Structure formats: structure tokens, C-alpha cells
Amino acid sequence: MKKIYMDNNATTPVKQEVLEAMLPFFREQFGNPSSVHWAGRMVSGAVEKAREQVAELINCSPAEIVFVSCGSEGDNFAIKGTADALKEKGNHIITTSVEHPAVLETCEYLEKNGYDVTYLKVDRDGMLDLEELENAITDKTILLSVMWANNETGNIFPIEEIGKIAKKYKVRFHTDAVQAVGKIPVDVQATNVDLAVISGHKIGAPKGVGALYIRRGTRMTRFMHGGHQERNRRAGTHNVAGIVGLGVASELAKQNMEKDYASVRKLRDKLENGIRELVPEIKLNGHPNPDLRLPNTLNVSFAYIEGESLLLNFDMKGIAASSGSACTSGSLEPSHVMGAMCVDVVLAHSSTRFSLGADNTEEDVDFILQELPPIVQRLREMSPLYNRDSISCDECRVIRRV
Ligand SMILES: *Cc1c(COP(=O)(O)O)cnc(C)c1O
């Protein structure tokens, strides 16, 4: 069976060059980079080279990169590390209602421990109101945490403008850049970002490695206690192979981003326009201007049907997409991102995300455009909402207006 993978916002395959660069670090170069002997020295250089490669991708100095175990750890470290280090200064954190759970649940945890958190709303297109953001800042505000791009809708937030606001009020600025990095330019200097998080497996490196950029001079409480690795910022023996992989993936991302994502963008637009043409009663979730979304992401609701049933039908055809985010699918709750955007509950349940990657082809898109309309039609015919002649419930009225 043909296999089409369009779930690159959930994870990506390790790139061939990345794998090859990693392999020697499992056996021939197995040393602990903290050791002083030859075996340690053999690998400490590789870790430092990876640090340079990651720094290069986001335009910071290598000394500002701390390797962590994943994007979620990076977000936890950035937020809890700030909350603790700045607790004398204040207890207020501002974030958005559409962050990844690694940010949202960390903030909820802090709320239980005496911190106040403002969760900024988004509009129906999933965008923030920067005036609301600015007005939320008080003299107790210690952290502003806004993701660079949203994993479900692909919406890109105006990080440069938010950085200016953070600078104006001297509030520390953290951004979860996991989805943005490697897809669009991410420059932490130009945007005045203090803390930024990257995850390896979203950019062609393996799962279980990530990086946290900490601007020089930023006071942080340690998150992982133990040894003196990472200039005392983060304990734990380095995941050398993973770090080497993240370095090479960062270098490849920098080299190929423009070229790869121009073609990914073309395929995404073709899929988007094709779905609009071929399937009636759909709603695009995210900003209608495709320039304000990541070039690879398309999120659509197909009225009257369950996203989960659509995914199962896709799966039978070898197509991998996702409903809501991978972390929330499996639960029957519609995604918090759709909820925050006031997407009607029934529509939210049918939200389906296609996230393309450099491996996708024109044939993949053609195949989906061929298989999708009959699947949607069949599922709609089975749906009690679709068959109703006279629409009476509120939910249905909302759908009819789509
Ligand atoms: C995937 C993802 C994370 C978590 O990264 P992990 O390495 O899987 O822990 C955090 N934020 C966003 C926006 C993501 O897409």
C-alpha cells in the first residue's frame, strides 16, 4: 500500500545525513564528554561543534545554548527556572491560551504554587491582540511566554513586535520555537528573545534531544540537579549521539530551509486549494492569509463528521494526518486551540491537520485529493447532523453558517 506521511508537526523521520553523523557516537566514540582522558576528549569536540551548529541556526552565541532532553523539558526549564529565579521580583506570568501543553501545564502547575498566570485569548483566526498583551503587563510580571508558531494551526505569531513590547517593559521573553525552527527564519537577536526552545525530532534529528537558548546574563534556577554539565546550567551526562544529530539537522535546516519550504509551501497550497474546490462545507482553522501560517501546515474542519473517523479512513488508505494535536488525540475532548479560537464544538471535533514535509510529493497531494472527497461524503451520509432536514439545534445552526 502507498504510504503518505503528513504529520510532520508531530514528528519527522531522522534525516539520512543526521543518522550517519550519529552512528560513530554509539560505539567507536562512546566516551563521556565530561571525562578528561582521550575517550572523553574525542566526543567533547563533537558536542561543542553541535552547539555551534544550533547557535548558527537561531543566531546566538554557542555559549547561550543548553542541550536538554526534549522540547517539553526546554519549556519546563525556561518557565520554572524563571519563576523561581525571579520570585522576589514578581509572581505574574503572561502566556497564551493556545500554547503547547508543555507550556500550559507548566503554567497551571505554577498557579497551584502561588503564581498568577494570564492566558491571552486569540481571535477566530487564532491571532493575538497585542494591545491586550501590553495591557496585561503589571509591575509583578516576570515572564512573557508566546510560541513562535502554533503546532495545530501553523499560525505564526508576531515575535518581533512582542519582543519590542517585552523590551519596553523589561519583561523576560520566552518563546517555544519548536515548530518555527527549520521552517521559517528564527533569529533570537533580531526579536529580543531571552529564552527559546527547539526540539530535535521536529527537524529531522532523533526524539529525546532539544536545546534551550538562554540569553547571556539571564538568571535561571537549575531545573535538573546533579553534575556540572552545560556550564552548571543542566545536569546529566550528554546524549552525545542525539546532540550530534541535532547539530547536523540544524545545519541542514539552515542550508535547505528556503529551497525545501518553497516547495513544501507549493504542495500545501495545492492541497488547501484542492480541498476548497472539491469539498463543500469546510472551515479553514488558522489565519486565512497563508503567509501568516507555517508553510507546511493546513488545518481544516469538515462539517458534520468526526475527525477521528476521517483519520481512521485515511489510515486505511495509508495516509497519516492528525486531528487536533498528537498529544490530545486519543482523548475525545476537542483541542484547546480550537476551543480558544471559538471554533464551534462540532466543527472542532472534525478538525484535521495536514503537516507536510520535504519528503512529500505532488503525487501525495493528488492521492489525498482523490481519496478525500468520497470519504467525507460517505461519512457525512452516515452523520445524523447532515441528514437532518430542518435544523433546530444551536450547534447545527452554527454549522449551516459555515
Ligand atoms: C512537539 C512540540 C513540543 C514538545 O517537544 P518534545 O521534544 O516532543 O517534548 C513543544 N512545543 C511545540 C510547539 C511542539 O510542537
The ligand as a MOL file (V3000), in Angstrom:
LIG
                    3D

  0  0  0     0  0            999 V3000
M  V30 BEGIN CTAB
M  V30 COUNTS 15 15 0 0 0
M  V30 BEGIN ATOM
M  V30 1 C 6.4130 18.9370 19.7880 0
M  V30 2 C 6.2950 20.2180 20.4810 0
M  V30 3 C 6.8130 20.3890 21.7710 0
M  V30 4 C 7.4040 19.2820 22.5710 0
M  V30 5 O 8.6230 18.7980 22.0850 0
M  V30 6 P 9.0930 17.3570 22.5610 0
M  V30 7 O 10.5060 17.2610 22.1010 0
M  V30 8 O 8.1970 16.3730 21.8560 0
M  V30 9 O 8.9570 17.2800 24.0310 0
M  V30 10 C 6.6990 21.6440 22.3530 0
M  V30 11 N 6.1320 22.6600 21.7070 0
M  V30 12 C 5.6350 22.5440 20.4590 0
M  V30 13 C 5.0290 23.7190 19.7930 0
M  V30 14 C 5.6860 21.3150 19.8090 0
M  V30 15 O 5.1810 21.1870 18.5910 0
M  V30 END ATOM
M  V30 BEGIN BOND
M  V30 1 1 1 2
M  V30 2 1 2 3
M  V30 3 2 2 14
M  V30 4 1 3 4
M  V30 5 2 3 10
M  V30 6 1 4 5
M  V30 7 1 5 6
M  V30 8 2 6 7
M  V30 9 1 6 8
M  V30 10 1 6 9
M  V30 11 1 10 11
M  V30 12 2 11 12
M  V30 13 1 12 13
M  V30 14 1 12 14
M  V30 15 1 14 15
M  V30 END BOND
M  V30 END CTAB
M  END
